[in-house]
Amino acid sequence: MAQGHRETPAALADVVYLENLTNNLSFAARLQNELMQPFTQGSCELNEVVVRVAGRFRPLAQEHAISLEFACPDRSPIAPGQSLLYERVLSNLVHNAIRYVPSHGHIAILLESDAHHFSIQVLDDGPGVPPTDLPSLQDRHWRAEDARQREPTGQGLGLAITSEICHLLRLTLRFDAISPQGLHVSISGRCATSAS
């Protein structure tokens, strides 16, 4: 019984990894063939996106003894585009953080907005990324040397897909190092209800 309990976190991590990889490969093909444009139409409530993604990844974070918290405004910002795209972006960021944050680490998702703009921030206290490597995080299949050593199974695809979706939605994506360690990712854009 004890042996089975020890295998549970690894099995859950494998399932989530394969699901995320399959979704990213599907999105990569669609983006390459310019098939995602219809999903930029319409709008979605970002509070719902954050709640769904946090709920989906919290069991995996708990299995790794990682705290995953989120905060949303009382009134949900409405973003241009369908929730499918925002869920893929946020799922990639949160899953990436879980893969690199050590046990007893912390991940926070913070959604903020005013009358015209919104921002989604994902912060963690993991090992972070050297400032010189930050621009390369958005390149398909690029991985830092220490990332390859810590997680040899990674494909270097998730953050690139995130970047491409943000470009498609005309969102601003930014990666910043946190001192003394950690990564701060922010996505910002105009609310769908704002005048263009």
MDAnalysis code that builds the backbone (N, CA, C; Angstrom):
import MDAnalysis as mda
import numpy as np

u = mda.Universe.empty(588, n_residues=196, atom_resindex=np.repeat(np.arange(196), 3), trajectory=True)
u.add_TopologyAttr("name", ["N", "CA", "C"] * 196)
u.add_TopologyAttr("resid", np.arange(1, 197))
u.add_TopologyAttr("resname", ["MET", "ALA", "GLN", "GLY", "HIS", "ARG", "GLU", "THR", "PRO", "ALA", "ALA", "LEU", "ALA", "ASP", "VAL", "VAL", "TYR", "LEU", "GLU", "ASN", "LEU", "THR", "ASN", "ASN", "LEU", "SER", "PHE", "ALA", "ALA", "ARG", "LEU", "GLN", "ASN", "GLU", "LEU", "MET", "GLN", "PRO", "PHE", "THR", "GLN", "GLY", "SER", "CYS", "GLU", "LEU", "ASN", "GLU", "VAL", "VAL", "VAL", "ARG", "VAL", "ALA", "GLY", "ARG", "PHE", "ARG", "PRO", "LEU", "ALA", "GLN", "GLU", "HIS", "ALA", "ILE", "SER", "LEU", "GLU", "PHE", "ALA", "CYS", "PRO", "ASP", "ARG", "SER", "PRO", "ILE", "ALA", "PRO", "GLY", "GLN", "SER", "LEU", "LEU", "TYR", "GLU", "ARG", "VAL", "LEU", "SER", "ASN", "LEU", "VAL", "HIS", "ASN", "ALA", "ILE", "ARG", "TYR", "VAL", "PRO", "SER", "HIS", "GLY", "HIS", "ILE", "ALA", "ILE", "LEU", "LEU", "GLU", "SER", "ASP", "ALA", "HIS", "HIS", "PHE", "SER", "ILE", "GLN", "VAL", "LEU", "ASP", "ASP", "GLY", "PRO", "GLY", "VAL", "PRO", "PRO", "THR", "ASP", "LEU", "PRO", "SER", "LEU", "GLN", "ASP", "ARG", "HIS", "TRP", "ARG", "ALA", "GLU", "ASP", "ALA", "ARG", "GLN", "ARG", "GLU", "PRO", "THR", "GLY", "GLN", "GLY", "LEU", "GLY", "LEU", "ALA", "ILE", "THR", "SER", "GLU", "ILE", "CYS", "HIS", "LEU", "LEU", "ARG", "LEU", "THR", "LEU", "ARG", "PHE", "ASP", "ALA", "ILE", "SER", "PRO", "GLN", "GLY", "LEU", "HIS", "VAL", "SER", "ILE", "SER", "GLY", "ARG", "CYS", "ALA", "THR", "SER", "ALA", "SER"])
u.atoms.positions = np.array([
    [0.830, -1.207, 0.000],
    [0.000, 0.000, 0.000],
    [0.860, 1.250, 0.000],
    [1.923, 1.201, 0.822],
    [2.815, 2.355, 0.892],
    [3.489, 2.593, -0.454],
    [3.857, 1.487, -1.130],
    [4.499, 1.614, -2.436],
    [3.573, 2.310, -3.424],
    [2.296, 1.908, -3.435],
    [1.328, 2.531, -4.324],
    [1.153, 4.004, -4.037],
    [1.192, 4.364, -2.754],
    [1.046, 5.776, -2.389],
    [2.214, 6.592, -2.917],
    [3.419, 6.006, -2.879],
    [4.591, 6.730, -3.372],
    [4.519, 6.925, -4.879],
    [3.866, 5.984, -5.584],
    [3.797, 6.078, -7.033],
    [2.730, 7.057, -7.503],
    [1.791, 7.413, -6.632],
    [0.683, 8.281, -7.030],
    [1.135, 9.634, -7.561],
    [2.039, 10.361, -6.855],
    [2.453, 11.668, -7.398],
    [3.089, 11.567, -8.783],
    [3.921, 10.553, -8.988],
    [4.569, 10.396, -10.293],
    [3.546, 10.083, -11.371],
    [2.560, 9.232, -11.049],
    [1.530, 8.883, -12.033],
    [0.688, 10.103, -12.389],
    [0.302, 10.889, -11.380],
    [-0.483, 12.093, -11.629],
    [0.310, 13.084, -12.469],
    [1.592, 13.258, -12.147],
    [2.442, 14.173, -12.914],
    [2.548, 13.725, -14.363],
    [2.667, 12.409, -14.585],
    [2.758, 11.881, -15.949],
    [1.479, 12.147, -16.736],
    [0.338, 11.928, -16.091],
    [-0.945, 12.150, -16.760],
    [-1.099, 13.617, -17.154],
    [-0.788, 14.518, -16.224],
    [-0.916, 15.953, -16.500],
    [0.069, 16.368, -17.586],
    [1.299, 15.850, -17.504],
    [2.313, 16.182, -18.505],
    [1.867, 15.745, -19.902],
    [1.368, 14.515, -20.018],
    [0.958, 14.015, -21.331],
    [-0.253, 14.774, -21.863],
    [-1.182, 15.106, -20.984],
    [-2.347, 15.882, -21.413],
    [-1.920, 17.260, -21.913],
    [-1.030, 17.901, -21.151],
    [-0.559, 19.226, -21.544],
    [0.228, 19.161, -22.854],
    [1.072, 18.141, -22.991],
    [1.861, 17.987, -24.207],
    [0.953, 17.765, -25.417],
    [-0.053, 16.904, -25.272],
    [-0.987, 16.642, -26.365],
    [-1.711, 17.922, -26.773],
    [-2.185, 18.675, -25.781],
    [-2.875, 19.928, -26.077],
    [-1.954, 20.923, -26.768],
    [-0.706, 21.010, -26.295],
    [0.235, 21.953, -26.902],
    [0.594, 21.566, -28.325],
    [0.749, 20.276, -28.578],
    [1.042, 19.842, -29.944],
    [-0.123, 20.161, -30.876],
    [-1.345, 19.983, -30.367],
    [-2.521, 20.329, -31.160],
    [-2.563, 21.828, -31.446],
    [-2.297, 22.627, -30.419],
    [-2.292, 24.070, -30.607],
    [-1.162, 24.488, -31.537],
    [-0.001, 23.848, -31.415],
    [1.137, 24.194, -32.278],
    [0.786, 23.974, -33.740],
    [0.133, 22.856, -34.030],
    [-0.257, 22.569, -35.418],
    [-1.288, 23.580, -35.915],
    [-2.252, 23.901, -35.065],
    [-3.284, 24.859, -35.469],
    [-2.690, 26.249, -35.686],
    [-1.781, 26.647, -34.811],
    [-1.162, 27.960, -34.960],
    [-0.326, 28.022, -36.229],
    [0.407, 26.951, -36.494],
    [1.254, 26.923, -37.683],
    [0.423, 27.006, -38.953],
    [-0.773, 26.422, -38.914],
    [-1.635, 26.421, -40.098],
    [-2.703, 27.514, -40.045],
    [-2.509, 28.454, -39.118],
    [-3.389, 29.626, -38.993],
    [-4.858, 29.233, -38.840],
    [-5.097, 28.227, -37.976],
    [-6.451, 27.745, -37.756],
    [-7.062, 28.243, -36.453],
    [-6.330, 29.098, -35.717],
    [-6.816, 29.552, -34.423],
    [-7.553, 30.887, -34.495],
    [-7.545, 31.518, -35.650],
    [-8.151, 32.846, -35.779],
    [-9.609, 32.895, -35.316],
    [-10.445, 31.897, -35.635],
    [-11.843, 31.962, -35.178],
    [-11.979, 32.059, -33.657],
    [-10.995, 31.524, -32.912],
    [-11.076, 31.541, -31.456],
    [-10.740, 32.909, -30.871],
    [-10.288, 33.834, -31.716],
    [-10.027, 35.192, -31.223],
    [-11.306, 36.021, -31.207],
    [-12.371, 35.490, -31.769],
    [-13.643, 36.199, -31.786],
    [-14.379, 35.970, -30.472],
    [-15.327, 36.846, -30.163],
    [-16.099, 36.696, -28.939],
    [-15.341, 37.212, -27.730],
    [-15.749, 36.794, -26.552],
    [-15.123, 37.260, -25.312],
    [-15.312, 36.220, -24.216],
    [-14.610, 36.384, -23.112],
    [-14.725, 35.443, -22.005],
    [-14.489, 36.151, -20.683],
    [-14.980, 35.535, -19.613],
    [-14.773, 36.050, -18.264],
    [-13.497, 35.445, -17.700],
    [-12.541, 36.287, -17.358],
    [-11.237, 35.791, -16.917],
    [-11.281, 35.182, -15.521],
    [-12.180, 35.642, -14.655],
    [-12.291, 35.009, -13.331],
    [-12.539, 33.510, -13.478],
    [-13.429, 33.151, -14.388],
    [-13.757, 31.738, -14.587],
    [-12.545, 30.958, -15.090],
    [-11.766, 31.563, -15.960],
    [-10.563, 30.912, -16.475],
    [-9.583, 30.636, -15.350],
    [-9.336, 31.631, -14.511],
    [-8.388, 31.468, -13.409],
    [-8.862, 30.394, -12.439],
    [-10.123, 30.422, -12.079],
    [-10.667, 29.431, -11.142],
    [-10.539, 28.020, -11.719],
    [-10.865, 27.839, -12.994],
    [-10.782, 26.511, -13.610],
    [-9.349, 26.000, -13.649],
    [-8.418, 26.854, -14.079],
    [-7.027, 26.410, -14.188],
    [-6.440, 26.115, -12.810],
    [-6.701, 26.973, -11.846],
    [-6.194, 26.729, -10.489],
    [-6.762, 25.434, -9.929],
    [-8.054, 25.187, -10.145],
    [-8.670, 23.955, -9.661],
    [-8.106, 22.724, -10.333],
    [-7.779, 22.842, -11.610],
    [-7.241, 21.708, -12.362],
    [-5.844, 21.337, -11.898],
    [-5.030, 22.333, -11.558],
    [-3.627, 22.053, -11.221],
    [-3.352, 21.969, -9.722],
    [-4.296, 22.355, -8.899],
    [-4.038, 22.320, -7.461],
    [-3.735, 20.905, -6.943],
    [-4.445, 19.846, -7.383],
    [-4.076, 18.502, -6.905],
    [-2.630, 18.131, -7.220],
    [-2.165, 18.489, -8.420],
    [-0.772, 18.189, -8.776],
    [0.183, 18.989, -7.901],
    [-0.126, 20.263, -7.670],
    [0.726, 21.079, -6.794],
    [0.771, 20.498, -5.387],
    [-0.370, 20.061, -4.879],
    [-0.418, 19.499, -3.533],
    [0.398, 18.224, -3.426],
    [0.370, 17.403, -4.481],
    [1.166, 16.170, -4.486],
    [2.654, 16.469, -4.383],
    [3.053, 17.642, -4.847],
    [4.461, 18.047, -4.783],
    [4.722, 18.997, -3.620],
    [3.749, 19.109, -2.708],
    [3.877, 19.982, -1.533],
    [4.154, 21.430, -1.942],
    [3.481, 21.872, -3.000],
    [3.608, 23.242, -3.484],
    [2.292, 23.969, -3.236],
    [2.372, 25.165, -2.716],
    [1.186, 25.982, -2.494],
    [0.804, 26.693, -3.789],
    [-0.438, 26.506, -4.241],
    [-0.944, 27.172, -5.437],
    [-2.156, 28.002, -5.031],
    [-2.015, 29.325, -5.067],
    [-3.087, 30.226, -4.657],
    [-3.437, 31.159, -5.809],
    [-4.627, 31.740, -5.737],
    [-5.022, 32.704, -6.761],
    [-5.892, 33.780, -6.144],
    [-5.951, 34.915, -6.827],
    [-6.811, 36.028, -6.403],
    [-7.407, 36.671, -7.644],
    [-8.703, 36.967, -7.573],
    [-9.427, 37.586, -8.683],
    [-10.201, 38.794, -8.164],
    [-10.458, 39.758, -9.007],
    [-11.284, 40.899, -8.585],
    [-12.739, 40.466, -8.395],
    [-13.495, 41.251, -7.630],
    [-14.904, 40.929, -7.418],
    [-15.679, 40.897, -8.728],
    [-15.354, 41.812, -9.600],
    [-16.014, 41.875, -10.907],
    [-15.043, 41.368, -11.968],
    [-15.434, 40.300, -12.623],
    [-14.525, 39.675, -13.585],
    [-14.275, 40.557, -14.794],
    [-13.013, 40.745, -15.178],
    [-12.735, 41.428, -16.439],
    [-13.159, 40.553, -17.621],
    [-13.651, 41.195, -18.662],
    [-14.043, 40.496, -19.878],
    [-12.940, 40.699, -20.903],
    [-12.392, 39.600, -21.399],
    [-11.261, 39.677, -22.327],
    [-11.711, 39.286, -23.737],
    [-11.083, 39.854, -24.753],
    [-11.411, 39.471, -26.131],
    [-10.877, 38.084, -26.454],
    [-11.676, 37.283, -27.141],
    [-11.251, 35.936, -27.478],
    [-11.942, 34.903, -26.605],
    [-11.843, 33.640, -27.007],
    [-12.534, 32.574, -26.294],
    [-11.692, 32.021, -25.156],
    [-12.376, 31.496, -24.155],
    [-11.698, 31.019, -22.943],
    [-10.700, 29.908, -23.243],
    [-10.922, 29.136, -24.301],
    [-10.005, 28.058, -24.685],
    [-8.573, 28.564, -24.799],
    [-8.395, 29.744, -25.389],
    [-7.053, 30.287, -25.584],
    [-6.438, 30.714, -24.259],
    [-7.222, 31.368, -23.423],
    [-6.700, 31.834, -22.132],
    [-6.389, 30.659, -21.200],
    [-7.204, 29.621, -21.271],
    [-6.929, 28.444, -20.445],
    [-5.637, 27.760, -20.875],
    [-5.372, 27.711, -22.171],
    [-4.124, 27.097, -22.639],
    [-2.928, 27.920, -22.185],
    [-3.030, 29.252, -22.315],
    [-1.946, 30.138, -21.881],
    [-1.664, 29.960, -20.397],
    [-2.704, 30.038, -19.581],
    [-2.515, 29.973, -18.134],
    [-2.118, 28.564, -17.686],
    [-2.666, 27.546, -18.330],
    [-2.280, 26.175, -17.996],
    [-0.800, 25.950, -18.236],
    [-0.289, 26.460, -19.352],
    [1.136, 26.306, -19.642],
    [1.998, 26.986, -18.588],
    [1.605, 28.179, -18.170],
    [2.393, 28.919, -17.182],
    [2.381, 28.224, -15.827],
    [1.204, 27.772, -15.401],
    [1.100, 27.124, -14.090],
    [1.793, 25.768, -14.095],
    [1.586, 24.996, -15.155],
    [2.241, 23.687, -15.229],
    [3.758, 23.833, -15.260],
    [4.238, 24.818, -15.994],
    [5.676, 25.073, -16.038],
    [6.214, 25.396, -14.644],
    [5.481, 26.216, -13.907],
    [5.917, 26.578, -12.553],
    [5.957, 25.350, -11.655],
    [4.925, 24.505, -11.717],
    [4.883, 23.313, -10.868],
    [6.063, 22.396, -11.163],
    [6.441, 22.307, -12.422],
    [7.546, 21.410, -12.805],
    [8.892, 21.859, -12.233],
    [9.051, 23.152, -11.959],
    [10.359, 23.641, -11.537],
    [10.416, 24.152, -10.103],
    [9.283, 24.494, -9.517],
    [9.281, 24.957, -8.127],
    [9.539, 23.756, -7.213],
    [10.461, 23.871, -6.265],
    [10.732, 22.744, -5.365],
    [9.619, 22.555, -4.343],
    [9.638, 21.422, -3.661],
    [8.665, 21.158, -2.604],
    [8.669, 22.285, -1.588],
    [7.482, 22.585, -1.069],
    [7.258, 23.667, -0.103],
    [7.447, 25.047, -0.728],
    [7.437, 25.084, -2.063],
    [7.490, 26.364, -2.757],
    [6.093, 26.938, -2.942],
    [6.027, 28.066, -3.629],
    [4.772, 28.794, -3.761],
    [4.555, 29.266, -5.207],
    [3.310, 29.182, -5.637],
    [2.895, 29.715, -6.938],
    [1.641, 30.548, -6.696],
    [1.590, 31.723, -7.287],
    [0.421, 32.591, -7.140],
    [-0.047, 33.062, -8.509],
    [-1.363, 33.040, -8.711],
    [-1.988, 33.597, -9.910],
    [-2.763, 34.829, -9.461],
    [-2.455, 35.956, -10.049],
    [-3.096, 37.207, -9.650],
    [-3.735, 37.846, -10.881],
    [-5.048, 38.006, -10.821],
    [-5.791, 38.657, -11.895],
    [-6.229, 40.035, -11.420],
    [-5.876, 41.064, -12.181],
    [-6.220, 42.437, -11.824],
    [-6.826, 43.129, -13.038],
    [-7.621, 44.164, -12.780],
    [-8.194, 44.914, -13.898],
    [-8.650, 46.285, -13.428],
    [-8.769, 47.182, -14.407],
    [-9.440, 48.453, -14.175],
    [-10.530, 48.555, -15.244],
    [-11.011, 49.728, -15.511],
    [-12.123, 49.873, -16.452],
    [-11.751, 49.464, -17.875],
    [-10.474, 49.513, -18.216],
    [-10.089, 49.311, -19.615],
    [-9.059, 48.204, -19.846],
    [-8.325, 47.823, -18.813],
    [-7.229, 46.874, -19.001],
    [-7.279, 45.763, -17.954],
    [-6.645, 44.660, -18.291],
    [-6.510, 43.551, -17.333],
    [-5.071, 43.046, -17.358],
    [-4.692, 42.371, -16.298],
    [-3.405, 41.686, -16.273],
    [-3.549, 40.382, -15.500],
    [-2.903, 39.361, -16.015],
    [-2.803, 38.069, -15.333],
    [-1.338, 37.872, -15.008],
    [-1.049, 37.641, -13.738],
    [0.337, 37.443, -13.317],
    [0.493, 36.072, -12.672],
    [1.548, 35.391, -13.024],
    [1.910, 34.119, -12.398],
    [3.291, 34.305, -11.793],
    [3.371, 34.136, -10.479],
    [4.627, 34.334, -9.761],
    [4.993, 33.053, -9.028],
    [6.274, 32.734, -9.003],
    [6.720, 31.568, -8.238],
    [8.066, 31.859, -7.589],
    [8.417, 31.042, -6.604],
    [9.712, 31.196, -5.931],
    [10.628, 30.016, -6.248],
    [10.521, 29.549, -7.483],
    [11.397, 28.476, -7.943],
    [12.789, 28.987, -8.266],
    [13.575, 28.200, -8.990],
    [14.954, 28.587, -9.290],
    [15.075, 29.786, -10.220],
    [13.990, 30.104, -10.936],
    [14.036, 31.259, -11.830],
    [14.805, 30.977, -13.107],
    [15.015, 32.024, -13.864],
    [15.702, 31.946, -15.153],
    [16.723, 33.072, -15.206],
    [17.960, 32.806, -15.628],
    [18.937, 33.888, -15.757],
    [18.416, 34.983, -16.682],
    [18.643, 36.256, -16.350],
    [18.138, 37.359, -17.186],
    [18.529, 37.240, -18.654],
    [19.708, 36.693, -18.931],
    [20.142, 36.567, -20.320],
    [19.317, 35.543, -21.101],
    [18.673, 34.612, -20.372],
    [17.867, 33.577, -21.032],
    [16.402, 33.964, -21.198],
    [15.957, 35.022, -20.521],
    [14.535, 35.387, -20.539],
    [13.976, 35.585, -21.952],
    [14.698, 36.275, -22.874],
    [14.134, 36.462, -24.219],
    [13.928, 35.150, -24.983],
    [14.693, 34.111, -24.638],
    [14.604, 32.844, -25.372],
    [13.456, 31.962, -24.907],
    [12.815, 32.308, -23.789],
    [11.732, 31.477, -23.260],
    [10.577, 31.338, -24.254],
    [10.437, 32.286, -25.178],
    [9.309, 32.271, -26.107],
    [9.619, 31.532, -27.407],
    [10.816, 30.957, -27.506],
    [11.203, 30.236, -28.715],
    [10.816, 28.764, -28.595],
    [10.223, 28.228, -29.651],
    [9.850, 26.815, -29.632],
    [11.089, 25.929, -29.457],
    [10.954, 24.955, -28.567],
    [11.949, 23.910, -28.297],
    [13.223, 24.410, -27.633],
    [13.266, 25.694, -27.231],
    [14.442, 26.174, -26.502],
    [14.274, 25.859, -25.024],
    [15.330, 25.370, -24.397],
    [15.315, 25.118, -22.957],
    [16.679, 25.473, -22.395],
    [16.686, 26.113, -21.233],
    [17.946, 26.452, -20.583],
    [18.653, 25.171, -20.148],
    [19.958, 25.248, -20.036],
    [20.746, 24.074, -19.675],
    [20.323, 23.505, -18.327],
    [20.152, 24.367, -17.307],
    [19.764, 23.851, -15.991],
    [18.348, 23.291, -16.013],
    [17.471, 23.825, -16.862],
    [16.111, 23.280, -16.996],
    [16.163, 21.874, -17.594],
    [17.041, 21.662, -18.564],
    [17.172, 20.328, -19.165],
    [17.685, 19.326, -18.143],
    [18.534, 19.766, -17.232],
    [19.052, 18.867, -16.211],
    [18.001, 18.535, -15.165],
    [17.194, 19.548, -14.770],
    [16.175, 19.307, -13.742],
    [14.987, 18.536, -14.288],
    [14.567, 18.821, -15.521],
    [13.393, 18.193, -16.133],
    [13.748, 17.738, -17.549],
    [14.421, 16.582, -17.680],
    [14.874, 16.155, -19.008],
    [13.749, 15.815, -19.974],
    [12.505, 15.613, -19.478],
    [11.413, 15.229, -20.368],
    [10.753, 16.414, -21.057],
    [11.072, 17.630, -20.660],
    [10.411, 18.801, -21.234],
    [10.682, 18.945, -22.721],
    [9.713, 19.556, -23.419],
    [9.828, 19.731, -24.869],
    [10.134, 21.167, -25.274],
    [10.103, 22.102, -24.318],
    [10.344, 23.499, -24.666],
    [9.264, 24.060, -25.576],
    [8.024, 23.607, -25.371],
    [6.940, 24.000, -26.259],
    [5.904, 24.888, -25.583],
    [5.634, 24.642, -24.295],
    [4.543, 25.321, -23.601],
    [4.641, 26.836, -23.595],
    [5.802, 27.374, -23.242],
    [5.948, 28.830, -23.177],
    [5.926, 29.460, -24.566],
    [6.419, 28.727, -25.555],
    [6.362, 29.241, -26.934],
    [4.912, 29.316, -27.416],
    [4.121, 28.282, -27.097],
    [2.701, 28.304, -27.464],
    [2.004, 29.452, -26.751],
    [2.337, 29.648, -25.485],
    [1.784, 30.780, -24.728],
    [2.092, 32.094, -25.433],
    [3.333, 32.263, -25.861],
    [3.744, 33.483, -26.549],
    [2.980, 33.674, -27.849],
    [2.818, 32.601, -28.623],
    [2.138, 32.704, -29.912],
    [0.649, 33.022, -29.745],
    [0.028, 32.445, -28.711],
    [-1.381, 32.756, -28.460],
    [-1.528, 34.210, -28.020],
    [-0.620, 34.680, -27.165],
    [-0.670, 36.078, -26.734],
    [-0.522, 37.013, -27.931],
    [0.363, 36.671, -28.843],
    [0.535, 37.482, -30.054],
    [-0.754, 37.489, -30.873],
    [-1.382, 36.319, -30.985],
    [-2.625, 36.206, -31.741],
    [-3.727, 37.070, -31.130],
    [-3.757, 37.137, -29.796],
    [-4.777, 37.913, -29.089],
    [-4.357, 39.370, -28.872],
    [-3.180, 39.731, -29.354],
    [-2.634, 41.078, -29.188],
    [-2.465, 41.438, -27.708],
    [-1.978, 40.476, -26.958],
    [-1.682, 40.683, -25.547],
    [-0.185, 40.895, -25.377],
    [0.188, 41.561, -24.303],
    [1.597, 41.762, -23.981],
    [2.035, 40.697, -22.987],
    [3.053, 39.933, -23.350],
    [3.603, 38.876, -22.501],
    [4.985, 39.297, -22.045],
    [5.222, 39.185, -20.741],
    [6.506, 39.630, -20.194],
    [7.011, 38.625, -19.155],
    [8.314, 38.311, -19.224],
    [8.975, 37.449, -18.251],
    [9.998, 38.275, -17.484],
    [9.955, 38.193, -16.165],
    [10.922, 38.914, -15.332],
    [11.448, 38.004, -14.238],
    [12.714, 38.156, -13.943],
    [13.306, 37.427, -12.821],
    [12.914, 38.098, -11.513],
    [12.685, 37.293, -10.492],
    [12.376, 37.788, -9.152],
    [13.621, 37.623, -8.292],
    [13.934, 38.634, -7.511],
    [15.074, 38.549, -6.600],
    [14.585, 38.118, -5.218],
    [15.258, 37.190, -4.536],
    [16.505, 36.524, -4.912],
    [16.323, 35.371, -5.893],
    [15.110, 34.812, -6.006],
    [14.891, 33.758, -6.989],
    [13.411, 33.688, -7.326],
    [13.134, 33.138, -8.501],
    [11.745, 32.999, -8.920],
    [11.518, 33.613, -10.285],
    [10.305, 33.436, -10.792],
    [9.929, 33.949, -12.101],
    [8.584, 34.651, -11.991],
    [8.483, 35.795, -12.657],
    [7.250, 36.584, -12.699],
    [6.844, 36.703, -14.162],
    [5.691, 36.137, -14.492],
    [5.168, 36.208, -15.848],
    [3.911, 37.064, -15.819],
    [3.823, 38.041, -16.693],
    [2.628, 38.883, -16.749],
    [2.081, 38.934, -18.170],
    [0.764, 38.882, -18.248],
    [0.045, 38.994, -19.508],
    [-0.935, 40.145, -19.342],
    [-0.922, 41.090, -20.243],
    [-1.801, 42.236, -20.110],
    [-2.446, 42.575, -21.449],
    [-3.625, 43.176, -21.356],
    [-4.327, 43.560, -22.575],
    [-5.525, 44.448, -22.251],
    [-6.233, 44.829, -23.291],
    [-7.412, 45.654, -23.140],
    [-8.638, 44.786, -22.925],
    [-9.525, 45.222, -22.057],
    [-10.766, 44.509, -21.834],
    [-11.637, 44.559, -23.095],
    [-12.439, 43.554, -23.284],
    [-13.272, 43.469, -24.476],
    [-14.315, 44.578, -24.507],
    [-14.699, 45.082, -23.324],
    [-15.724, 46.115, -23.264],
    [-15.157, 47.509, -23.481],
    [-13.807, 47.624, -23.606],
    [-13.187, 48.924, -23.812],
    [-13.313, 49.339, -25.265],
    [-13.318, 50.634, -25.462],
    [-13.278, 51.135, -26.839],
    [-11.912, 50.852, -27.421],
    [-11.860, 50.422, -28.643],
    [-10.573, 50.104, -29.263],
    [-9.909, 51.352, -29.793],
])
